[in-house]
Structure formats: structure tokens, C-alpha cells
């Protein structure tokens, strides 16, 4: 196989990737915006789960994957069957799969405007240099991502966007006055938000709140 080649459409995609799915011992690394970044991605995951091949699979998703309850249930099922699933700290626009660190397939980046007519394109590579670089980037993103079970834990504190901004302001070291001005709220409102945050995090101090938020992955936004 050439070290780099273009695949056009689902037929070419599956003609190349299907033989690679036959082994239950292969290591699979997925980076995806959502559960449908790849054609037939959901069914492929279910096949791996049925065959017991999920244990060597790691899936890193964009936060967008949490928006739909059905997708959250699908993620829970994956994790229950052995997949390691984490949510990235930032949106992911391009899907990537790396198989046994020997084969890599990239989707075309998600378009900012409606896609033009025509088949979707994929880039397949067997280049050790390209795969090694992509795998290293994946590992860095994986380490900074939050485990799915932590995010979906019902006991994990829920904070709204405004309180999240207060949390970041606390971490910046800004004075209450400066933080309140930056966030466009009164000093009294800001301090009330801080007090609510400490309560929700069961923290006795602002420093402890920062530590607790870090442990729960609330600062990874």
C-alpha cells in the first residue's frame, strides 16, 4: 500500500478499513467530533463490543458528543463494554483513527459552510513518521481530557456558564473588584457567585475550590 493515499466515499473507505476490523487484538485509537464522524461508526463500535474487542479501544470525543441524550447513552454502553472514553477540553473538527500504530485514516476537516456535492474524502497513511506524530498528539490530548464517567457522574457538581467564568476568574488571581468588572457584574453579585461556587464544590476556601474543580475536570473547558 502507498504510504499516503486518498479514499473517496464510503465504499472505498470500508474496502480499506474492513479487513483491519477483523482482529480483536488490534489497538484502536479514535479521535472524533461525534459518534457519526465515520460512516457506520456506531455499528462498528457495537460489533467490537459483541466480539469483546473493546478493551484495546480508546475514544476521544469533542464536547459536542454530550449534547444528545441518546448519544450519552451510547457512550455509557461503550464504556460499560470496555472502551476507554474521554471528552476533549476543546472541540475536535477532524476525525482520526489509528490502528495498531501502523495505519491511520483522517476524515476531511468539518466544513464551516454546507458541504459541496460529492463523496466525502479520507486520507489513509502507513507512514511511520506521520502516524508517530499523530499518536503523540493524541496522547497529549488524551492526558488533558476528562474521563466520561467523571463527566456523567450524577454526583458531580453542575455549574452554569456564568459560574464557570467565576471559577476561571478565581484561578486568574484577579481581585474581586477586577473580576466583577471583567464579568460585567456587581461586586456583590460576584461575591455571591463565589459563595455559591464554594458551596457546590464543598470547599472551605477559594484555594480548595480551585483544587476541587481541577480534580473534577471543571477547569477543563
Secondary structure, 3 states (H helix, E strand, C coil): CCCEEEEEHHHHHHHHHHHHHCCCCCCEEEEECCCCCCCCHHHHHHHHHHCCCCCCEEEEECHHHHCCHHHHHHHHHHHHCCCEEEECCCCCCCCEEEECCCEEEEECCCCCCCCCCCCCEEEEECCHHHHHHHHHHHHHHHHHCEEHHHHHCCCCCCCCHHHHHHHHHHHHCCCHHHHHHHHCCCHHHHHHHHHHHHHHCCCCCHHHHHHHHHHCCCCCC
